Amino acid sequence: MNHACVLYDRECIGCGECDRCDLDPEKICDNCMKCVQGDADFRGIAIDGIYLEGESDSRADEQP
């Protein structure tokens, strides 16, 4: 069973778009953290959810 896409409202189709670098879309993200580093006093990120080991993704259980 496919899981839900993290970018679009659909099932994952394995396109890999979610693995791309935010600063250089030609690069696969390697967790360099350059996208969150800088000289600002603070940074903000959006957290859609926290998944603990052993818990399933409830979005994958949703029916379209």
N, C-alpha and C positions, 0 to 999 in steps of 0.2 A: 504494500500500500504506500503510495506517495505521501509525502508530508506537505504542509502548506508552504507556499512561497512567502519569504520574509519581506519582499518588496511590493508584490502585487496581490490582489485578491483573486488567487487561483491556486491550484495545486502546483507543486514544484515540477518544472519540466527539465531541470538539470542544465539550464542555460549558463550558469556560472556567474551571472551578473552580480550576485551578492558577494562574490569572492574578489571583486575588483577593488583596486585602490581608489579612495575618494579623491586623491590629488592627481593621480595619473591613471586614467581608465585603461590604459594599455598594459598595466602591471597588475599581477595578482597580489592581493594584500599579503604582506609578510609580517604584519603586526609591528612595524617599525615605530608606530605611534607619532609620526611626524604630523598627522592630521589633527592631533590634540595638543601638540606642544606649541609654544610660542611665548610672547612677552605680555599677554593679557593677564589681568588680575585673576580671572577665572575662566573656565570653559564649561560649556553645557553639552550634554549628549542626551538623546532620547533613549530610554530603556523601555522596550515593549513588554518585557517579562523576564522573570528569573526562573530558570529551570534547574531543579536540584537533581543530582544523580539518582536514578531509579524512578523518577517521575516522568510521565509521558507528556508530550506536547498536546494540550487540549485542543488546539487548532486543527491538529491532524485528525481528530475524531469528529469534527464538524462535517456535515453533509452539505454539498452545494445546493 
